[in-house]
Amino acid sequence: MTDQPFLQIHTLTSYPASLLNRDDVGFAKRIPFGGATRVRVSSQCLKRHWRRAQGPHALSSIDLGEGPVAMSVRSRVTFQQLVRDRMVDEGVDSALAVAATEELMKLVLGESAKAKEKKKSKGAEAEEADDSCKTSQLTVLGRPEVDFLFAEAMAIAQGAEEAGGKDLAKKVQAAAKARFDRERQKNLKGLRMGAGLDAALFGRMVTSDMLARTDAAIHVAHAFTVHEEMTESDFFSAVDDLEQERDDSAMGSGHIGSAELTTGLYYGYVAVDLPLLVSNLHGVERKDWTEHRGPLAAEVIRRIIRLIATVSPGAKLGSTAPHSYAQLVLLERGAEQPRSLANAFLKPVRPDREGDIVGGTYTALGKHLEDLEQMFGPGPERRFAGMGPVEALAPALGQEQRGNLDEVAGWAASAAAEG
């Protein structure tokens, strides 16, 4: 099979009255594009829902016979709950557990100027127990890394206990220095998928020299409406049941307010760097990716396509039930740099006389694909699954390229399977 290192996933998904992703003042996120304001959903919002999705296609439930794959832990209290508290549960003295964990954090993450200043102005004894071992910023650590660091903290605590003496801080510092040598630092950095599956997919930025930075193998664009924004202010009230029971003539309103609701057909775009994905999953050089393709990468591709097509942002679940599946999933495999099809909608799509917007969207997409091939030559291989007037795509996509979602996802995954 010819190597096709890039996979592109294009989707169209329609949502009725909803508020999928809000800005800092509670309104729908927006973006100007093509001279018109569009409603959008941020890539951060989309990725979080795909990462945390449950069910038969969840990333966290991938199991190829060795148990579920490890995921990441994203929190400020990872060291506190999964190292310090776990040490105490294992019988380590609380003060020693705190000292060992904080020393380990300093070695692995470095000590910020803010943390140093805090130590000067406030003694360790004065610090609230629940505040110790928190990081100032959210950290992304994989379960394998957390388990490794817990074992190191336990060994540091044991070394400090065996050293004797009264100065706890000095004993812990000496034990950590003796224990956490260059070899162990290499072991931490070299853990297979140490940062977790979701970090292997969506990346991890770290400032520590001891943790492996992970570049994102899956690039996610902000989804946006193919048409101009369509919004309405929704007035609502909450009835005070007891007040209304007390006085029948009372209106019984305990609260009134308003919220913005939007409707739209959203274009979504995801690009997958298959060599980097295989490299992140297996800890191999990017250039050697074809030798390490296999069932794990293929299963990740199958599942991520399913999640993109079926998992919705979960805002305002109780009042809008924003659960929609994709209207169209178009997949492309090729060797050239990926490119979005967003410019198909640079001119906002308008409903036809019958109010249909899907047909016009398909026509605009098909025309853009034709224009791309006329200018740049034959494009990547394609497969698609779609509903509605897909005949509008016929000039660019023949019916032989059409299948159901499982079929086209399997076709895409074959590029990551064993060669």
N, C-alpha and C positions, 0 to 999 in steps of 0.2 A: 504494500500500500504506500502511495506517495505520502511523504510527511506533510501534515497539515497542522501547523503549530497553533493556529488561532481559531477559536470558536466564537461566533457571535450569536447572541440571542436577542431577538426583537419581539416585543409583545405589544398588543393593543388590548386594553382592559377598560370596560365601561363601569362606572359607578353612579348609581342614583344618589338621592339626597344624602350627603355625608360630609364629614370634615376630617379628611384622612391624615393631615399633618399640619399642625398649627405653629404659628410664629410666637414671638415672645409676648404678644398682647392678645393671643387667642384667636387670631384670624387665620384663614387658610394661607399657607405659603404660596407665594406667587413669583413669577419671573417674566420680564418682558422678552419677547422673541418674535421676530418678523413684524415689528411694528404693532404688536398686540400683546396685551397682558394675559398670561396663561396661569392656571392653577398648577402647582407642582407638588411632588412628594420627594423629600430629600433621600439621597442614597443611604445616609446613615439610618434613617427610619426603615427603609426597605431591608437593609442588611440585618438589622436587629431582629426583625420579624422572621426572616429566613433562618437565621442562626438558632432562634429559640422555638421554632415551630415544632410541634409534637405530631405524632401519628406515624403511619407506616413508612412515610418518606422522610422522616426527620433525619438530619445530619447526625445527631447525637446517638441514633440507634443503629448506625452502620456497624455491622458485625460480620467479618469474613472468617469466623471460626476461632478467633482469639479474644473474644469479648468485644464490647462496644468500644469504638475509637475514643481516644481522650479528647476532651473539649477544653476550652480556655475558661479561666476565672477572671472576670473583670470587676475589680472592686478596690476600694481603699483599705478594706479591713481583711485582706487575704492573709497577711502575716499574723494579724491578731487572732483570727478565728481558726485558721488552718495550720498554723505553726504554734503560736503561743498557747492558745487554749487546748490544743491537742496534746502539747507537752504536759500541761497541768493534769489533763485526763489520764496521762500515762504515769502520773505520780511524781513529776518533777516539781520542786518547790516553786511557788508562784514568782518570787523575786528572781530566782535563777532563770526561770523560763522567760521572763521579760528581758533580763539582761542578755541572755543568749540570742533571743530573737532579734533584739535591737542591734546587737553586734553583727549578726548575720545580714540584716537589712543594710547596715552601713557598708559592709563588704560588697554586697551584690548590687545595691542600688546607688551607693554613694551617699554621702551626708550633705544635705543642702545647707546653705548659709542660714536659712530660717530655722532648721533643726538645731544648729550649733548655737544660735542666739537664744533659742528656747531653753537649752541646757544651762546657759549662763544665768538667765534671769529666773529660772524655776528649777529647783532641785528635783531629782528623780522621785524622791519620797513624796513631794508635793503634787506630783502629777496624778491625775485621776486614773485608776486602773483601766477604765473603759477607753481612755484616750491613748494608752500606750500601744505602740506597734502599729499605729495607723500610718498610712502614707499620705503625703499632702496632696497627691494626685492619684487618680485611678491607675492601677497597674494591670497589665494583661499578662497573666502567667498560665501556662498549661498545667494540667493535672500532673504530668510526669515531673515537671519542674517543681511544683509544690511538694510532691512526695520526696524528691531529692533534697530539697531545702529543709524539710522536716527532719529527715534522717541526719543531716549535717548539724542542725540545731541540737538534736538529742546528743550527738557525739560531742559537741562543744560543751554542753552542760555536764556531761559525764567527765570530760577532761578537767573542767573547772572544779568539780567536786573532788577529784582525785588529787588536785594540786595542793589543797590545804591553804591555810592563811585566811585572813579576815577581809581583805579588800576584794569584794565580789567583782567589781568592774575590771580590775587588773587581771584577776584570775580568768575571767571570761575572755578578755582581750587576748591574753596569751594562748589560751586553748584554741581560740578561733584562728589565730595566726599560725599555730602549729598544724591545725587540722585542714584549713581551707587553702591548700597549696595550689600551685599551677596545674598539677595533674587533675585535681578535683574541679578546678575552674574549667578545664578543657572538657571534663566529663559532663558538666552542666551545660555547656554550650553545644556539646555534640549529641545531646539526647535526641533520639529519633522522634520527630514530630513533638518535640518538647514543649513548644508553645501552644499545642492543641490544634485540633483540626480546623476550627474556625479562624485561627490566626494564620494557618497555612493557606486558607482561601482568601481572606480579606486583609491580611497583613497585620504587622505589629511594629510600632515605632518605640524604640527603647533608647535611653541615653547611657545605659550601663555597658561597660566593656565585657562583662561576664555573661550577659544574656544575648542570644542571637537575634539580631534584627531580622524581621521577615517582611519581604516585599509582597504586596498583594498580587496574587495570581488571578483574581477575579476583579474586574474593574466595573463599577456600577455607576451609571449616570442617574441624575435626577429625572424622574418621570414627569412628564408635563402633558397638559391637554393639547390635542391636535387642533383645537378651536379656541376662540377667545373665551375668557373666563365667563362662567355662568354661575352666579351666586345669588343668594337671597338671605335676608335676615329673618331668622325664625324666632318669633316671640313665644315665650312659654311661661307657664305659672305652675307653682306647686301648691296643692290644696292642703290646708290645715284641717285634718279630719276632726280633731277634737273641738276646735273652735266652731266648725260648721255644725257639729252635733249640739253644741251648747246654744247656738243661736241660728235658727233656720233661716233667718233673714240675712245673715251675714254671708258675704261672698265666699269666705273661707280661704282666701288666698294667703298662704304663708310666705310666698316668695314669688317675685316676677323677674324676668330677665330676658335676654335675647342671645342667640348664638348664630354664627354664620354657617350656612349650609351651601355646599357646592355640588354640581353634577358635572360629569365629564367623561370623555373617552381619552385615556392616557396612553401615550407612547412610552414604552420602557426599553432600555438598551443596556445590555451586559456583554462585556468582552472577556473571554477567558484565554489567558496565556498558558497553553498546555505544557510547554517545557518547564515553565516556572512552577506550575501546579505539581508536576511530577517531582521536580527538584525539592519543593517544600515538603511534600508528603514523605519522600524517601531519603532526604538528606544527601542527595547526589548532585553532581555538577549539572547545570542546565544543559550543557552541550551533550550530555550523555542521556538525555531524557528518553530517547526512543528505545534504549536498552532496558529501561526500568518501567515502561508502561505496563499496566496490569489491572487486576480487578478493582483495586481500591480507587484509583483515579477514575476508572470507568463508572463505578458506582456513585462517586461524588458527582460526576457530570449528570448522570441520570436523575439523581435526586435534586440537584440544584435547578435543573430545568423544570421538574415537577413543582418545586416550591415556588419558583418565579411565576409559574402559570396559575397557581391555585391558592397561594397564601396572601391575604390582604393585610394592609396596615390596620391595626386594631383600635384606632381612636374612636371614642364615643360609641362603643359597642352596644351599650344598653339602649341608646336612643336612636341609632341609625342602622344597626346591623349591617355594617359595610362589608359584606361577604360576597365577593365576585370572583369568577374565573375569567381567564383571558379569552378574548374573542378571537385572537390570532396569535400563534407562536411561529415565528419564522427563524430558522436556524441556518447558519452559514459556516462552512469550514473552508479554510484557505491558508496560503502561505504568506500572503502580503499583509501589511499592517492593517488592522481592523479600521473600519470607519462607520460612524453612526449613520442611520437613515433619517435623523431628525429633520434634515433640510427638506424632506418630502413635505413637511408641514410648516415650512417657513412662511408660506401664505396660509393663514388660518382656514381650515376647512369649514364650509358652511352647510347647513342642512339643505336637502333638496326640497321640492315643493310638498312632498309628503312627510317632511320632517325627518327623513333618514339621513344620518351622518356617517354611518358605517360604510355605505357604498362609496360615497365621495372620498372617504379616507383610504379605502382600498385602491380606488382609482389613482389618487395622488401618490400612494406608495408604489404602485406598479409603474407609473410614469417616471418616477424618480429612479427606480431600478433600471429602466430602459435608458434613461439619460446617462446614468453612471457607466453603463456598458458601452454606450455609443462613444463616450469620451475616453474611458480608460481601458476599454477592451473587455473580454469575458471576465465575469466576476467569479467569486468562490462558488463551490458546490452548495446547493440549497435543498432544504426540505421544509415543509410547513404543515401545520395543523390549524384548521380554521373553521369558523362558523359564519353563516350569513352569505352575502353576495360575493363569494370568493371568485366568481367568474370575472370580476373586475380586475383580478390579478393575473388573469390568463395570459396576456401578452408577455409578462415577465416570468411567470411561474406556471409551468404546465401542470396538468393534473397528475402526471406521473411522479411529480415531486411531493404530492400530498399524501398524508397518512394520519393516523390518530396520534395522540400525544406520546403514548408509549413507543410507538414505532419510530417516530422522528427523534425522540430522546435516545433510543437505542442506536440509531444511526450516528448521532452526534457522539455518543459515548465510545463508539468503536474506534474513534481517533485516539482515544486514551487507553484503549485496551492493548493487550499484548500484540506486538507486530508480527 
